[in-house]
Amino acid sequence: MPAPCNRRQLLLGGGAFGAALWLGGCRTGNNLTRAPASPPLVNPQPTPSAAVIAAGLSVSQSAAGRIGPAFAGLSYEKSALAVPCFVPGNTPLIGLFRRLGPSLLRIGGNTVDRTQWRAGGAGHTAGEVAPTDIDALAAFLHGCGWQVLYGVNLATSTPAAAAAEAAYAARALGESLYGLEIGNEPDLYGDNYFAPWTLADCEERWEAFRRAILARAPAVVLTGPGDSYNVGRWTIPFGTWAGGGRIALLTQHHYRGNGRSPLATAQRLVSADDGLVAQLAELRAGAARIGVPFRLAETNSFFNGGAPGVSNSYASALWVIDHLFDIARGGGAGANLHGGGYGAGYTPIADRYGVVIGARPLYYGMLLFTLAGTGTLLGAQLSAGSLDVSAYALRLADGSLSLVVVNKEAARSIALAIECPEAAGAATLMALTGPALTATAGVEIQGATVGVDGSFAPLAPYTLGSAGREVRCYVGALSAALIRVSPGSA
């Protein structure tokens, strides 16, 4: 198909969009091609109010990765078990999980190494986990259809206590138990628990816990190490030592930066994360040598709880879409967005001691990502000049294309000409929008908000014009578009 012409040209509204991209044709070499007239659209996309720049997206047949079920999960501190959070009666939280799922919940964080197993405990007690807490978690997971990656204390517990807890968790959680994670960020234990502390010390202690756990729960799946960063010095060497025989999943954490730094701004959050790309390349190569998949089992925008006014802003919604697709393109098996609580930092779902307050902007980005579906990532070449726009393509099981385009430009929309790898059939678009990059409210997907119980009733998607292999649409300033293209007739 011919490439779109005048891609950096400023267009003056819908009339210019139709004239330049549909009726006028584009010049390729010495040939002028003209697209056939498109039938009237049932629910046409409105013209953006911001200045519009022409751009092109070419989708290839080449595979660039895969997004499987449970790719976008959540992560909570183990202390959440001490409040009525993961209980069967928390129907609002179940509804919000179901809206994203089914997926994978990770129970861990710093509090995992400060939580003790109490076989006779009363439950819902700070610093403890009792059988009734795990029973409640099991019922919660059954209600939302999720599995759990369950963390046990490595730093301040004993192998016997960890084994007793693991055995009970394996029985109570059943098929809802994806696996066990022993400890949290053991690469930092030298600062927090032990001095001196080496990788060899970590391996020796971890192995003692592993043996005790498998003696009580021989069928349980183990993962690790869940390091804070230190990929080359800790995660890969640990994984090489553990091999496929000790762990079934290599786990790592990643944050964009320090939430207390003056550099933790909304603009930096949505900019390219070169550190993540480098980390993923290192993890991908190491995991391939070890022979296990890898997952970012804890991740979010900025550590130290996030940056107030940034991690809870609309910027996080746009950021997380890029973040999750970057992980998929980098070979990761998924990611768990860390959260919980009601502070002004990061969390997909805000809650006050388990009582849901509502979905944060970050949740909306995760929701758009999950609405894109699962399947094979395809090559996607975007031609948008210097505009801060990213694009991703996914081949779904039914043969349709699911495309996601994220426009981080504050004042410029794009008129996008999409070249599909085959004839395009019916095409639709849903848009994620927000009032400003730093806004903490007013985020919508196709004109709808997510209710406190996960209810969600978006308006009908826009219908898009298509001809041959081409589909045309707008992507507004500071928005993300989910475009679905069904196969057409050759």
TORSETI-975281 format. One record per atom (N, C-alpha, C): x, y, z negated; residue in three letters. Coordinates in steps of 0.1 Angstrom, whole numbers, plus 5000, padded with zeros to 4 digits. Layout:
N
XYZALA/...
//
This chain:
490
500849885000MET/500050005000MET/500950125000MET/500450235006PRO/501250355006PRO/501350414992PRO/502450474989ALA/502650534976ALA/501850664975ALA/501450714964PRO/500750844963PRO/501650954967PRO/501051054974CYS/501951164978CYS/501851274968CYS/502951364968ASN/502951484960ASN/502751454945ASN/503551364940ARG/503251314926ARG/503451424915ARG/504251524918ARG/504451624908ARG/503551744911ARG/502651734921GLN/501751844925GLN/500751874914GLN/500451994911LEU/499452034902LEU/498152034909LEU/497151954904LEU/495851954910LEU/494852044903LEU/493952094910LEU/493052184904LEU/491652124902LEU/491552024893GLY/490251974890GLY/489751864899GLY/488451814897GLY/487951694903GLY/487951704918GLY/487651824924GLY/487551834938GLY/488951814944GLY/490051864938ALA/491351844943ALA/491751704941ALA/491351634930PHE/491651494928PHE/491051414939PHE/489751434942GLY/489151354953GLY/489751384967GLY/490051514969ALA/490551544982ALA/491951494984ALA/492851514974ALA/494251474976ALA/494451324975ALA/493651254967LEU/493951114965LEU/493051024972LEU/491851064976TRP/490950984984TRP/490751024998TRP/490451145001LEU/490051185015LEU/491251225023LEU/492251285017GLY/493251345025GLY/494251235030GLY/494451125023GLY/495451025027GLY/496851065022GLY/497750975024CYS/499151005020CYS/500050965031CYS/501151035033ARG/502051015044ARG/503150915040ARG/503350805047THR/504450715045THR/505150695058THR/506350735059GLY/507050735071GLY/506450825081GLY/506050775093ASN/505350855103ASN/503850825104ASN/503350745095ASN/501950705095ASN/501150775085ASN/500050825089LEU/499050885079LEU/497950785077LEU/497750745065THR/496750645062THR/495550715055THR/494350665057ARG/493150725051ARG/492350615044ARG/492150625031ALA/491350525023ALA/489850545027ALA/489150425028PRO/487750435032PRO/486950505021PRO/485850555024ALA/484950625015ALA/484550535004ALA/484550574992SER/484150494980SER/482650514978SER/481950404975PRO/480450424971PRO/480350504958PRO/479250564956PRO/479050644944PRO/479250554931PRO/479850614921LEU/480150534909LEU/478950554899LEU/478750444892VAL/477650444883VAL/477850534871VAL/479050524865ASN/479450614854ASN/480750674856ASN/480850774865PRO/482250824869PRO/482950894857PRO/484250884858GLN/485050944848GLN/485051094850GLN/484851174839PRO/484851324840PRO/486251374843PRO/486351484849THR/487651554852THR/488251604839THR/489451584836PRO/490051634824PRO/490151794825PRO/490051854813SER/490151994813SER/491552054814SER/492551964810ALA/493952004811ALA/494452004825ALA/495552074828ALA/496152064841ALA/496451914845ALA/496251884857VAL/496351744862VAL/497551734871VAL/498351634869ILE/499551594877ILE/499351464883ILE/499651444896ALA/499551314903ALA/500651224898ALA/500351094897ALA/501250994893ALA/500850864899ALA/501850774900GLY/501550644906GLY/501950524897GLY/501250414897LEU/501650294890LEU/501550174899LEU/502650104900SER/502749984909SER/502849864900SER/501949764901VAL/501949644893VAL/502449534902VAL/503449454897SER/503949344904SER/503449214899SER/503749104906GLN/503348964901GLN/504348904892GLN/505548974890SER/506648914882SER/506248924867SER/506548814860ALA/506248804846ALA/507248884838ALA/506848954828ALA/507749034820ALA/507649004805ALA/506848904801GLY/506648864787GLY/505248804786GLY/504948784773ARG/503648734770ARG/503048784757ARG/501748814757ILE/501048844745ILE/500048734742ILE/500348664731GLY/499448554727GLY/498548594716GLY/497648494712PRO/496748524701PRO/497548564688PRO/496848644680ALA/497448684667ALA/498748764668ALA/498848834680PHE/500048914682PHE/500049034672PHE/499049104672ALA/498949224663ALA/498349194650ALA/499149174640GLY/498649144626GLY/498849254616GLY/498449224604LEU/498649314593LEU/499549264582LEU/500149344574SER/500949314563SER/500649394551SER/500549324539TYR/500149384527TYR/501149344516TYR/501249424506GLU/502049394494GLU/501349284487GLU/502149194480LYS/501549084472LYS/500749144461LYS/501049264456SER/500249324446SER/498849344449SER/498449334462ALA/497049354466ALA/496249234461ALA/496849124458LEU/496149004452LEU/495649034438LEU/496249134431ALA/495949164418ALA/494749254416ALA/494249304428VAL/493049384428VAL/491949324436VAL/490749354435PRO/489649284444PRO/489749334458PRO/490849304465CYS/491049334479CYS/490749214488CYS/491549114486PHE/491248994495PHE/490348894487PHE/489148934487VAL/488048854480VAL/486948834489VAL/486148724488PRO/485048694498PRO/483948804498PRO/483848884487GLY/482748984486GLY/483149114493GLY/484449124497ASN/484849254503ASN/484449254518ASN/483249264520THR/482749254534THR/483149364543THR/483349494538PRO/483849594547PRO/485249554553PRO/486149514544LEU/487449474548LEU/487449354558LEU/486649254555ILE/486449144564ILE/485949194577ILE/485049284578GLY/484549334591GLY/485649404598GLY/486549484592LEU/487649554598LEU/488649454603LEU/488949344596PHE/489849244600PHE/489249174612PHE/487949134612ARG/487349064623ARG/487349154636ARG/487249274634ARG/487349364646ARG/488649354653ARG/489749324646LEU/491049314652LEU/491449174655LEU/490749074649GLY/491148934649GLY/490548854659GLY/490748714658PRO/491548654647PRO/493048684648PRO/493748704637SER/495148724637SER/495848674625SER/496948734622LEU/497848684611LEU/498048794601LEU/497648764588LEU/497948854577LEU/499248804570LEU/500048894567ARG/501348864559ARG/501148924545ARG/501348844535ILE/501348884521ILE/502848884517ILE/503348994514GLY/504749004510GLY/505149134504GLY/506049204511GLY/506549334506GLY/507449334494GLY/507849444489ASN/508749454477ASN/508149384465ASN/506849394464THR/506249334451THR/506149184451THR/506549114462VAL/506548974462VAL/507648924453VAL/508748994452ASP/509848954443ASP/509649004429ASP/508549074426ARG/508249114412ARG/506949054407ARG/506448954414THR/505148884411THR/505448744407THR/505048704395GLN/505248574389GLN/504048484391GLN/504248354393TRP/503248254394TRP/502748214379TRP/501448224377ARG/500848184364ARG/499748084367ARG/500147954365ALA/499147844368ALA/497947864359ALA/498047914347GLY/496847934339GLY/496448074337GLY/496848154347GLY/496548304346GLY/495048334349GLY/494648444344ALA/493248484345ALA/492948544359ALA/493948584366GLY/493748634380GLY/493548794379GLY/493748854390HIS/493649004391HIS/494349074380HIS/495649024378THR/496549084368THR/497749124374THR/498149254372ALA/499349314378ALA/500549234374ALA/501449204384GLY/502649134382GLY/502548984382GLY/501248934384GLU/501048794384GLU/500248744396GLU/500348624399VAL/499348564409VAL/498948424403VAL/497648404402ALA/497048294396ALA/496248214406ALA/495848084403PRO/495148004413PRO/493848074418PRO/493148144409THR/491948214414THR/492148324424THR/493348384424ASP/493748484434ASP/493948414447ASP/494548304447ILE/494748224460ILE/493448174465ILE/492548124456ASP/491248084460ASP/490448194467ASP/490548314461ALA/489848424467ALA/490348464480ALA/491748454482LEU/492348484495LEU/491848384505LEU/491748254501ALA/491348154510ALA/489948184515ALA/489048224506ALA/487648254510ALA/487648374519ALA/488448474516PHE/488548594525PHE/488948564539PHE/490048474540LEU/490548434553LEU/489448364561LEU/488748274554HIS/487648204561HIS/486648294566HIS/486348404559GLY/485348494563GLY/485748574575GLY/487048604577CYS/487448684588CYS/488148604599CYS/488448474597GLY/489048394607GLY/490448414609GLY/491148464599TRP/492648494600TRP/493448384593TRP/494748374596GLN/495648294589GLN/496548384581GLN/497348324572VAL/498248404564VAL/499648354564VAL/500648444564LEU/502048414562LEU/502248464547LEU/502348364538TYR/502348384524TYR/503748394518TYR/504048504511GLY/505348514505GLY/505448474490GLY/506548404487VAL/506748364473VAL/508048434468VAL/508148454455ASN/509248524449ASN/510548444449ASN/511548504455LEU/512848444456LEU/513848514446LEU/513648644443ALA/514648714435ALA/514548694420ALA/513248694414THR/513148684400THR/512348564395THR/512148464404SER/511448344400SER/512448224400SER/511848114399THR/512747984399THR/512247894410THR/513047804414PRO/512647704424PRO/511347634420PRO/511347594407ALA/510147514402ALA/508847594403ALA/508947724399ALA/507747804399ALA/507347834413ALA/508247864422ALA/507947884436ALA/507347764442ALA/507847644439ALA/507247514444ALA/505847494439ALA/505647524426ALA/504247504421ALA/503247594428ALA/503647724430GLU/502747814437GLU/502547774452GLU/503647734458ALA/503547684472ALA/502647564474ALA/502747474464ALA/501947354465ALA/500447384463ALA/500147474454TYR/498747514452TYR/498247594464TYR/499047684470ALA/498647764481ALA/498447674493ALA/499247574495ALA/499047484506ALA/497747404505ALA/497347364493ARG/496047294491ARG/494847384493ARG/494947504487ALA/493847594487ALA/493547664500ALA/494647694507LEU/494547774519LEU/494347674531LEU/494847554531GLY/494647464541GLY/495047514555GLY/494247504565GLU/494547544578GLU/494747694579GLU/494247774569SER/494447914570SER/495947954566SER/496747864561LEU/498147894558LEU/498947874571LEU/499447984576TYR/500347974588TYR/501747924584TYR/502247984573GLY/503547944568GLY/503948014555GLY/505047984550LEU/505548054538LEU/506848134541LEU/506948244534GLU/508048334535GLU/508748334521GLU/509948294520ILE/510648294507ILE/511448424505ILE/510848504496GLY/511548634493GLY/511148744503GLY/511648864500ASN/511448984509ASN/512749064510ASN/513249084522GLU/514349164524GLU/515549124515GLU/515948994516PRO/517048944508PRO/518349014511PRO/518449074523ASP/519749144526ASP/519949264516ASP/518949314509LEU/519049424500LEU/519149374485LEU/519149254483TYR/519149204469TYR/520449254461TYR/521549274468GLY/522749324462GLY/522449464455GLY/521549544461ASP/521249674456ASP/520249664445ASP/519349564445ASN/518149564437ASN/518149454426ASN/518849344428TYR/518749234419TYR/520049164414TYR/520949144424PHE/522249074421PHE/523449154425PHE/524449144417ALA/525749204421ALA/526849114416ALA/527749064424PRO/527749084439PRO/526748994446PRO/526449014458TRP/525448934466TRP/525948924480TRP/526148804485THR/526648784499THR/525648694506THR/525848684519LEU/524948604527LEU/525048454523LEU/526248414519ALA/526448274514ALA/525648254501ALA/525548364492ASP/524748354480ASP/523348334484ASP/522848414493CYS/521448414498CYS/521148274503CYS/521948214511GLU/521648084517GLU/521647984506GLU/522547984497GLU/522547884486GLU/521247894477GLU/520848024474ARG/519648034466ARG/518347994474ARG/518348044486TRP/517148014495TRP/517047864497TRP/518147794499GLU/518047644501GLU/517547574488GLU/517947624476ALA/517447564464ALA/515847574463ALA/515347694467PHE/513947714467PHE/513247624478PHE/513947624490ARG/513347544501ARG/513147394497ARG/514247334491ARG/514147194487ARG/513047174477ARG/512947264467ALA/511947244457ALA/510547254463ALA/510347354472ILE/509047374478ILE/508647254486ILE/509547204495LEU/509247084503LEU/508946964495LEU/509546954484ALA/509346834475ALA/507846834470ALA/507346954468ARG/505946954464ARG/504946974475ARG/505347034486ALA/504447064497ALA/505247034510ALA/505446904513PRO/506346864524PRO/505846914538PRO/504546944540ALA/504046974553ALA/504147124556ALA/504547204546VAL/504447354548VAL/505447404558VAL/505147504565VAL/506047564575VAL/506747684568VAL/508047684570LEU/508847794564LEU/509347894575LEU/509448014571THR/509948124580THR/510948204572THR/511648284579GLY/512648374572GLY/513648434582GLY/514548524577PRO/514648564563PRO/513848684559PRO/513248764569GLY/512548884565GLY/513448994561GLY/514549014568ASP/515449114564ASP/514949254567ASP/515549354560SER/515149494562SER/515649554575SER/516949524578TYR/517549564591TYR/518649464594TYR/519949494593ASN/521049394593ASN/520849274602ASN/520449304614VAL/520149184623VAL/521449104626VAL/522449174630GLY/523649104633GLY/524449044622GLY/524349114610ARG/525149064599ARG/524448974589ARG/523048974590TRP/522248884581TRP/521248794589TRP/520348854596THR/519248784602THR/519748674611THR/520548704621ILE/520948604631ILE/521948504624ILE/522948544616PRO/523648434609PRO/522848344600PRO/521848404593PHE/521048324585PHE/520248224594PHE/519648274605GLY/518948194613GLY/519748084620GLY/521048114623THR/521948014628THR/522147904618THR/522347944605TRP/522547844595TRP/521347764592TRP/520147834592ALA/518947764589ALA/518447674601ALA/518747724613GLY/518347654625GLY/516947624626GLY/516547544636GLY/515147504638GLY/514747404628GLY/515647344620GLY/515247244611GLY/514747294598GLY/515147414594ARG/514747474581ARG/513647584583ARG/513647654594ILE/512647754596ILE/512047734610ILE/510747774611ALA/510047754624ALA/509847894630ALA/510148004623LEU/509948134628LEU/511048224622LEU/511748304630LEU/512748404625LEU/511948534623LEU/512148594611THR/511348714608THR/512348824605THR/511848944609GLN/512649064607GLN/511749184605GLN/512249294598HIS/511449414596HIS/512049524604HIS/511149624607HIS/511649744615HIS/510749864612HIS/511449974609TYR/510750104608TYR/511450204617TYR/510650304621ARG/511150414630ARG/512250494623ARG/512150514610GLY/513050594603GLY/512550624589GLY/513250714582ASN/512850744568ASN/511750844567ASN/510650814560GLY/509550904559GLY/509851024551GLY/510951034543ARG/511251154536ARG/512251244543ARG/512551204555SER/513551284563SER/512751394570SER/513351514572PRO/512751624580PRO/512651584594PRO/513351474599LEU/513251424612LEU/511951344615LEU/511251314604ALA/510051224605ALA/508851304610ALA/508851344623THR/507851424628THR/506951344638THR/505751404641ALA/504851334650ALA/505551324664ALA/506251434668GLN/506851424682GLN/507951324682GLN/508651304671ARG/509751204672ARG/509051064671ARG/507951054664LEU/507350924663LEU/506950874677LEU/506350954685VAL/505850914699VAL/507050904709VAL/508250954705SER/509350944715SER/509850804716SER/510750774726ALA/511250644728ALA/512050594715ALA/511850474711ASP/512550414700ASP/513650324705ASP/514850384708ASP/515950314713ASP/516450214703ASP/516350244690GLY/516850144680GLY/516050014681GLY/514750024683LEU/513849914684LEU/514249824696LEU/514449894707VAL/514849814719VAL/516149734717VAL/517149804711ALA/518349734708ALA/518249624698ALA/517449644688GLN/517149534678GLN/516449414684GLN/515449444693LEU/514749334699LEU/515649254708LEU/516549324716ALA/517449244724ALA/518349154716ALA/518849204705GLU/519649124696GLU/518849004690GLU/517649034686LEU/516848924681LEU/516448824691LEU/516148864703ARG/515848774714ARG/516948684717ARG/518148734718ALA/519248644722ALA/519548554710ALA/519548604698GLY/519848514687GLY/518748404685GLY/517448444686ALA/516448344684ALA/516448234695ALA/516848274707ALA/517048184718ALA/518048074715ALA/519148124709ARG/520248034705ARG/519847944694ARG/519047994685ILE/518647914673ILE/517547814677ILE/516747854687GLY/515647774692GLY/514347784685GLY/514047914680VAL/512847944673VAL/512348074678VAL/511048104678PRO/510548234681PRO/510848334670PRO/510748464673PHE/510948564663PHE/509748664662PHE/509548724650ARG/508348814648ARG/508848924639ARG/508349044641LEU/508549154632LEU/507449144621LEU/507749074611ALA/506749034601ALA/506349154592ALA/507149264592GLU/506749384585GLU/507349504594GLU/506449594598THR/506849704606THR/505849814604THR/506249934607ASN/505350054607ASN/506150174611ASN/505650294610SER/506250414615SER/507550444607SER/507450504595PHE/508550544587PHE/508450484574PHE/509650434569PHE/509650364556PHE/509550464545PHE/509550414533ASN/509250494520ASN/507750534521ASN/506950444526GLY/505450464526GLY/504950554537GLY/505850594546GLY/505450674557GLY/505750824555GLY/505550904565ALA/505651044564ALA/504251104564ALA/503851174553PRO/502551234552PRO/502251334563PRO/501051324569GLY/500651404580GLY/501251364593GLY/501951254593VAL/502551204605VAL/502151054607VAL/502450974597SER/502150834597SER/500650814597SER/499850904591ASN/498450894591ASN/497750984601ASN/498451024611SER/497951114622SER/497651044634SER/497051114644TYR/496751054657TYR/498051014664TYR/499151074661ALA/500451024667ALA/500650874665ALA/500250824653SER/500450684650SER/499650594659SER/498450644664ALA/497650564672ALA/498350544686ALA/498850654691LEU/499650644704LEU/500950564702LEU/501650594691TRP/502850524689TRP/502750374688TRP/501750324681VAL/501650174678VAL/501350104691VAL/500650164701ILE/500450094714ILE/501750074721ILE/502550174722ASP/503950154727ASP/504750054719ASP/504650064706HIS/505449984697HIS/505149834699HIS/503849804700LEU/503449664702LEU/503849604716LEU/503649694726PHE/504049644739PHE/505549634740PHE/506249724734ASP/507749704734ASP/508149574728ASP/507549534717ILE/507849414710ILE/507549294719ILE/506449304726ALA/506049194736ALA/507049184747ALA/507449304753ARG/508449304764ARG/509849264759ARG/510049284746GLY/511349244740GLY/511449094736GLY/510349024738GLY/510348874735GLY/509848844722GLY/509248934714GLY/508748904701GLY/507448824702GLY/507148744692ALA/505948664691ALA/504848744685ALA/505048864679GLY/504048944673GLY/504649034663GLY/503749114656ALA/504149204646ALA/503049224636ALA/503449254624ASN/502549284613ASN/502749424608ASN/501649504610LEU/501749644606LEU/501449654591LEU/502449704583HIS/502349704569HIS/501449824564HIS/500749794553GLY/499849894549GLY/499149864535GLY/498049924533GLY/497349914520GLY/497450044513GLY/496350074505GLY/496350194497GLY/495750314504GLY/495750424498TYR/495050544503TYR/495950664503TYR/497250654503GLY/498150764503GLY/498150834517GLY/498850944518ALA/498951014530ALA/499950964540ALA/500450844537GLY/501450784546GLY/500850684556GLY/501550574558TYR/501050474568TYR/500050374561TYR/499050334568THR/498250214566THR/497250214577THR/497050104584PRO/495950094593PRO/494550114587PRO/494350054575ILE/493050064568ILE/493350124554ILE/492650234551ALA/492850294538ALA/491850234528ALA/492350194516ASP/491550144506ASP/492050194492ASP/491050204483ARG/491350244469ARG/491150124461ARG/492250054457TYR/492249934449TYR/491249834455TYR/491349814468GLY/490549714475GLY/489249764481GLY/488749874476VAL/487549934481VAL/487850014494VAL/487349974505VAL/487650034518VAL/487250174519VAL/488150264523ILE/487850404526ILE/487550424541ILE/488250354549GLY/488050364563GLY/489250334572GLY/489050324585ALA/490050294594ALA/490850424597ALA/492150414597ARG/493050534599ARG/493350534615ARG/493950644620PRO/494250654634PRO/495050534639PRO/495950484630LEU/496850374634LEU/495950254638LEU/494850234631TYR/493950124633TYR/493450134648TYR/493150254652TYR/492550274665TYR/493550234676TYR/494750264674GLY/495750214684GLY/495950064684GLY/495850004673MET/495949854672MET/494649794679MET/493549864677LEU/492249814683LEU/492349814698LEU/492849934703LEU/492949944718LEU/493849834723LEU/494949814716PHE/495949704720PHE/495249564721PHE/494449534710THR/493849404710THR/492749394720THR/492049504723LEU/491049504733LEU/491649474747LEU/492849504749ALA/493549484762ALA/493549334765ALA/493549244754GLY/493549104756GLY/494849034755GLY/494848904758THR/496148824757THR/496348764771THR/497648744774GLY/498048684787GLY/499448714790GLY/499748724803THR/501148744808THR/501348884811THR/502448944805LEU/502849074809LEU/503449074823LEU/503049174831LEU/503549184844LEU/504449304845LEU/505249314856GLY/506149424858GLY/505249544862GLY/505549664856ALA/504749784859ALA/505649904861ALA/505749954873GLN/506650064876GLN/505750194877GLN/506050284868LEU/505350414867LEU/506150524873LEU/505550594882SER/506150714888SER/505450834884SER/505950904874ALA/505351024868ALA/506351134865ALA/507451134872GLY/508451234870GLY/508951234856GLY/509051354850SER/509551374837SER/508451364826SER/507251334830LEU/506151334820LEU/506351224810LEU/505951244798ASP/506051144787ASP/504851054788ASP/504950954797VAL/503850864799VAL/504350724800VAL/503750624794SER/504150484795SER/502950394800SER/503250284806ALA/502250204812ALA/502650054811ALA/501549974809TYR/501749824807TYR/500649754815TYR/501049634820ALA/500049554827ALA/500049414822ALA/498849354821LEU/498649224815LEU/497749144824LEU/498149024828ARG/497248934836ARG/496548844826ARG/495248854826LEU/494348774817LEU/494048634822LEU/493548554814ALA/493248414818ALA/492248404829ALA/491348494831ASP/490348494841ASP/490848554854ASP/492148594855GLY/492748644867GLY/492648794868GLY/491848864859SER/491749004860SER/493049074854SER/493149204857LEU/494249284852LEU/493749374841LEU/494549384830SER/494349474819SER/495449564818SER/495249694821LEU/496249794822LEU/496149894810LEU/497249934804VAL/497150034794VAL/498150144797VAL/497650264797VAL/498550384801VAL/498450484789VAL/499550524784VAL/499650614772VAL/500250744776VAL/499550854775ASN/499950984779ASN/500251064767ASN/501551094764LYS/501851164752LYS/502051314755LYS/501751364767GLU/501851504770GLU/500651584763GLU/501051694757ALA/500051774750ALA/499151854758ALA/499551894770ALA/498751984778ALA/498551934793ALA/499051824796ARG/498951774810ARG/498351634811ARG/497251634819SER/496651504823SER/497351444835SER/497051324839ILE/497551264851ILE/496351214859ILE/496451224872ALA/495651154882ALA/496351034887ALA/496050924883LEU/496850804885LEU/496350714897LEU/497150684906ALA/496950594917ALA/497550464913ALA/496850354911ILE/497350224907ILE/497350134919ILE/498550074922GLU/498649974932GLU/498749834926GLU/497649764927CYS/497549624921CYS/498349524930CYS/498649414924PRO/499349314932PRO/498549234942PRO/497149254941GLU/496249194950GLU/495049274952GLU/494149234960ALA/492949314962ALA/492149344949ALA/491749464947ALA/491149504935ALA/489549504936ALA/488949444926GLY/487449444926GLY/486949564917GLY/485949534910ALA/485349634901ALA/486449674890ALA/486449804887ALA/487349854877ALA/486649944868ALA/487049944855THR/486550024845THR/487650084836THR/487250184828LEU/488250254819LEU/487550284806LEU/488350264795MET/487950314782MET/489150394777MET/488850504770ALA/489850594766ALA/489950614751ALA/491150614746LEU/491450644732LEU/491750794732LEU/491050874723THR/491351014723THR/491451064709THR/492051184707GLY/492151254695GLY/492351404697GLY/491951484687PRO/491951624689PRO/493351694690PRO/494351634684ALA/495751684684ALA/496651574679ALA/497951584682LEU/498951484678LEU/498951464663LEU/498851584656THR/498951574641THR/497551564634THR/496551544642ALA/495151534636ALA/495051404628ALA/494451414616THR/494251294608THR/492851244608THR/491951304617ALA/490651264618ALA/490151294633ALA/489051244637GLY/488451274650GLY/488951184661GLY/489551074657VAL/490050974667VAL/488850894672VAL/488750864685GLU/487650784690GLU/488150694701GLU/487450584703ILE/487650504715ILE/486350504723ILE/486450554735GLN/485250574743GLN/484050634736GLN/484350744729GLY/483350824722GLY/482850764709GLY/483450664704ALA/482950594692ALA/484050584681ALA/483550594669THR/484450574657THR/484250434652THR/485150384644VAL/485050254638VAL/484450274624VAL/483350204621GLY/482750214608GLY/483550154597GLY/483250194584VAL/483950144573VAL/483849994571VAL/482849934578ASP/482649784578ASP/483149724591ASP/483849794599GLY/484249744612GLY/483249754623GLY/482149814621SER/481149834632SER/481749924642SER/481449904655PHE/482049974666PHE/481149964678PHE/480650074683ALA/479650074694ALA/480150184704ALA/481150154712PRO/481650244722PRO/480650274733PRO/480750384739LEU/479850414751LEU/480350324762LEU/479450324773ALA/479750244784ALA/481050284790ALA/481950194795PRO/483150234801PRO/482950304814PRO/483850394818TYR/483750464831TYR/484050364842TYR/483250384853THR/483550304865THR/484550374874THR/485450304880LEU/486550364887LEU/486350334902LEU/486850424910GLY/486850394925GLY/488050304928GLY/487850214938SER/488950124943SER/488750104958SER/489850074964ALA/489850044979ALA/491049964982ALA/490849844987GLY/491949754990GLY/492649714977GLY/493949754975ARG/494649714963ARG/494749834954ARG/494149944957GLU/494250064949GLU/493050094940GLU/493450144928VAL/492450194919VAL/492850334914VAL/491850424913ARG/492150564909ARG/491450604896ARG/492250674888CYS/491650724875CYS/492350844870CYS/491850904859TYR/492551004852TYR/492950944838TYR/494050994833VAL/494450964819VAL/494751104813VAL/493851144804GLY/493851274799GLY/495151304790GLY/495351434787ALA/496451464778ALA/496251404764ALA/497251364758LEU/497251304745LEU/496151194744LEU/496151104753SER/495150994753SER/495850864758SER/495150754756ALA/495550624761ALA/494350564768ALA/494550504780ALA/493550444788ALA/493650294789ALA/492550224787LEU/492550084789LEU/491750054802LEU/492350004812ILE/491749994825ILE/491649844828ILE/490449794831ARG/490249654835ARG/489949644850ARG/490649564857VAL/490449544871VAL/490149404874VAL/489049374880SER/488649234883SER/489249204897SER/489449074900PRO/489949034913PRO/488949074924PRO/489449124935GLY/488649154946GLY/488749054957GLY/488049074968SER/488148984979SER/489249024988SER/489948934994ALA/491148965002ALA/490649035015ALA/
//
